[in-house]
Structures are given as C-alpha cells and as structure tokens.
Amino acid sequence: MGVRNRKREIVERLGSKTLDAQFLTEVGQGLNCSPFEAEAVLDVVKEIFGPYLGEAPLKAPPGKVTLVAVDADEPAGKPVAQCEKRTVCLMVHRGAEDDRILQEQGPRAFRQARLVDVCQEAMSQGALLTCEDLAYRVFFVTPRTISRDLQTLRSQDPDCLIPLRSTLQDIGPVLTHRAQIVRLALEGKTLSQICQIMHHSPAAVANYLSTFTRCVQLMRSGMEIGQIAYLLRRGRGLVRSYLDLLRECETDKNRAYHLEELLRVGMCGTRGKKAERR
C-alpha cells in the first residue's frame, strides 16, 4: 500500500470542480458513456461551438465570484469526480462595508465576516462548499487558515450554523446541523421557527425530522447502530447523535412529550403512504 499524496488529492478534487468536469459527469451519467467517450463528446462540443461562444464570458457583477461546487444532495463517501456539480455565483466583497473591515481589522476579520454568508449563498443555489473551495477559489489562502477561521466562529457562537459540505453531509467531527434541527423540534419549536433559525427549507427540515423518527422506531425495535445506519443510508455518527438526543428525552418531560408527538405524526405519514399504495 503506497503513501497517500494529500497535495495531489487536493489538486484532483479541485480539478473535478470545473466546467469541463461538470460536463463530463453529466454526459457520463446521463448517456451512460465511458470516460473516453465523454471526453470525445466534450472535444467535439468545444470544436463546433467554441468559435461561436467566444473566449470572453459575460461579466459577473463587481464583488462576485463564480465557481463550480458539489451539488447539495450528493451524499458523503461518493468521489467528488462522480458527484453532480452546480455553478454558483457568490458575493464575496460587499463594497464600502468590507473595505472598512479590511482597513480597520485586516483580512482575517474580513474572511470571518463573510464566511457564513458565502456558504449560505452557495447552499441557497443548491451547492455545498468545502474548506478547499473557500481556500483556493474564494479567499485564496490555505485550508488551514480557513479551518482556524471556522474554529474562531464556532467558539464565538457554538450554535452558529456554517453550511459546509462536511457539516451538512456528516463528514468530520463537527455536530451535524441535522441534530441541531431535531433538538429544536424536541424543545417545541415549530417548523417555521426552525426554518428561520437554521436557514433551511420546510421540506428539508421535515425530511430530517422524518429520518430521526425512523431512527427512533428502528432502535425501539431492537436494532443496533450499524443496522440502523445501513437501513437509513446515513452515517453512524449521525445515528449515534440521534440516539444521544433520544436519551436526553428520557430525563426531560418536555422533550419526551414532543418526541411522542413527532413519532405520532411520523406514524400517521407512514400509514398514509401504505393506504395510497393499496
């Protein structure tokens, strides 16, 4: 077994987030082409349409950057090269306000002031950024610098949601946003309140709560963490965090009440689907 070349892996992941790579993925998956055939199609498209499209694309508005990122629905564990991509346009520099931050507090304060909004903006366009995207495509620093910025933001506000691919797809040690959403529901927050706090759509929040209720039902039926993770196609870390929340409900009457309400609604939805199938 050879030694991992992490720098080469970073270059390969970044190379998978280009327009050419996005085209190759779409053609390969949509037409069931081999990589060689997809490359040939790309070459033909460039040859025929290139002269008419021109080399100079439409200009982006001042302060914005356009980049290719992984689709928000792509799961963890899937190679970046095989993931669907989205092209997003992000507002990095907001004008006089950011000029003042740069002059008075420096680049570090500027990055920390923009990180959350940039990630939220990408998510609203259907993509999720990584630390590498932020480092090499947005702020032009090292991933370690971005990691330090993220650590500072989380220490200042532990409840702050930073929608990175690692957080939303349960990659890494940071508490997943799914567990935060479930905790809010167990505290009695309504769907609209959770959406406002977590900056998520009602459909996404409902989906996460549904997964949590299924996790609880499977656990109560006697299944282990590994079995639940396999059946729900979710990471062990997420399932474990859900079960930790379940244990909290055992000592908190308010959370226990809202848990039973979630399970009741979940069971009603399950019966409705079964009835429709009949």
N, C-alpha and C positions, 0 to 999 in steps of 0.2 A: 504493500500500500504506500503510495507516494505521499510526499508532504504537500499540504494544501498551499496554494499560492493565492493568498487573500487579495492581493492587489489585482491579480488577473481576474479573479471572480468579480470584483467590483467593476472592472472595465467591461466584462462580459454582460453584467446586469445592466449597466448604463447603455451599452450597445444594443440591448434588447428594447430600449425605450426611445426609439427613433421612428420617424415616419416610414422608413423602409421596413423596419422590423414589424411595425404595426400592419403594414400592407401584407407582408409575408405570412403573418399569423392569420389574418382574415382569409387570405386565399387558401392557405394550407388547411384550415379547419372548415371553411365554407365549401370548398370544392374537393376536399379530401386529396389534395395534391401532396406529392413528396416535396421535401425542401428544395431539391434540384428543379422540379417543375415550377414551384412558386418563384424561385429566383429567375427562371426563364421568362415567366409572365411579367415580373417586375421590369426586367430589361426591355421587353417589348413595349410596355406602357411608357417607360421613360423615352424610348426611341421615337415613338409615334407622337405622344402628347407633349413631351418636353419642350419642343420648339414653340408650341402654341401657349404653353403656360408661362414660359419665361422664367428667368432665374430670380427675379425680384418679387417676392410675395407682397400681399397687402400689408401696409404698416400697422403695427399694433399701437394702441393709444400710449401716450407717454407714461412711464412708470410701470408698465405691464410687461410680463414675460410669458412667452408661450412655450410649453413643454409637453412631452408625452409621458403619461403616468399609467400605472396599472389600474384597471377597472376595479371599482369598489366592491363588486360582487365576486371577484376571484378569491378562492379560499387560500388559506395558508398551506404551505407544503408543495404547491404547484410551481414548477420552474418559471421564472419570470419570462423567459423566451416563449413559453407556451401560453402565457396569460393574454387575455384581451386587453387592449390599451385604449386610452382616451386622450385626446389632445385638449389641454386646458389652458386658459389664459388667466393669469393671476396678477392682481395688483400688488406689487412689491413696494413701490415708493409712492406715497400719497401727496407729495409736494411739500409745501412750506412746513407743515407739521412735522414731517420726518426730517427735513433739513434742520429744524431746531433741535430735535433729539440727537442727531448726528453731531452737531456743533457743540452742544452742551454736555452730552453724556457719552458720546462715542459710538462706534459700530456695534459693540456688544449690546448696548441698550436698545439700539435700533432693531437688531435681529430679534431680541426678546419681545419687543413691542409689536413685531409683525408676524412672528411665528404662528401663533394660534389662528389669526385671521387668514393667513395664507393657506393653512391646512384646511380650515373650514371652507374656504372658497373652492379649493380643489374638490372636496367632498361634495359640495353642492352641485358641481359639474360632473359628478359620477365617477371620480377617481380618488385614489388614496396615495399620498406622498410617503416617501421613506426618508430616513436621515440622509441617505446618499443623494436623493433628489434635492433636498434642501441645501445640502452642502455644495454639490457640484453643478447644479442647474439654476439655483435661485440666489444664494448668498455668496457663493464662490469662496468657501472656507473648507476646513476638513470636517469629516463626520464627527471626530472627537469634539470639535468646537461646538457643533450643533448639540451633541449629547450633553455637554456642560450647560448650554443654554436651556435645554429641556429640564435638566435637573434643577436648575435655579427656579424656573417657572413652577415646577411641581412642589418645590419646597416653600415657595411663597403662597401657593394656593393648591393644597392637596386635592381639592375637588374639581380643579380645572381640567376640562376635557380637551386633550390635544389629539385630534383625529388622524393619527398616523396609521399606516398600514399595519405596523407592529402592534398597535393598541387595539384597533378595531377587528383585526383578524387573530387576536390572541397569540401573537408572536412575541416572546420575551417576557420579562418578569413584571412589567407594569400591570396594575389592576385593570382588567378589561372594562370598557365602557358598558358592556352588557351587564356586568354585575352591579355597576352603579345604577343603571336603569331599573333593575329588579329591586335593588334596595329602596329606591324612591317609591316604587309601587307598593312595597311592603310597609312603607311608612304612611301610606294612604294618599299619596299624590295622584291626581287624576292624569289621564292620558295627555290632555292638553298642557298641563303643568310640566309633565316630564319632557314633552317635546320642546317646550320653551327653555327649560333648564339645560337639556342635553343637546339642543340644536339638531334634533332628529325628526324625521317624518313620522306621522301616526302609524303608517304601515310598518316601518322599521321597528318602532317600539313594540307594536302588537306582536310582531314576529319574534322578538327577543323574549317577551313575556310568555309566549306560547312554548318556546323551547324550554324555558325554565319550568313551566308546569309539567311538560312531558318528562323532564329530568326527575322531578319530584315523584311523579307517578311510577316511573321505572324503578327508582330507588325503593319506594314503598312496596313494590312487587318483589323485592329481594335481589335486584341486580347489583353488580359491582360497578365501580367507576369505569373500568376498562370496557365493560359491556355496554354501559350507557353511552360512553363516548363513541363507540363503534356504531351503535344503532342510530344515534342522532347526528353522526358525522361531525362531531365537534371535538375540540382538543380536551385532553384530560385536565389541563389547568382550569379551563372554563367550567367543566363539570364539577371539579373539586371546589371552586369558588361558589358555585350554586349550592352545593351541599353544605358549605360553611354557613351560607345565608339561611339555609333550612334549619340548621342547629340553633341559630340565633332566635328563630321563631319559637323554639321550644321554651325559652325563658322570657319571652316578651308577648304579652297577651294581645297587644295592638297588632304586632306583626303577624301573630298566629291567626288573628281574625282576617286580615287582608290576604293572607296566604290561602285560607279556605275559600275566600271569595274568588281569587284567581283560579284556583282549582275547579270551582263550581262553573265559572264561565268557560274554562277550558274544556270541561266535560260536556257542556252544552254544545260547544262548537264541534266537538268530535261526533256527538250524536247526530247533529245536523248534517254533517258530511256523509255519515253512514246512511241516513234517511234518503239523501239525494241519490246515492248510488243505487239504492233499491228502487 
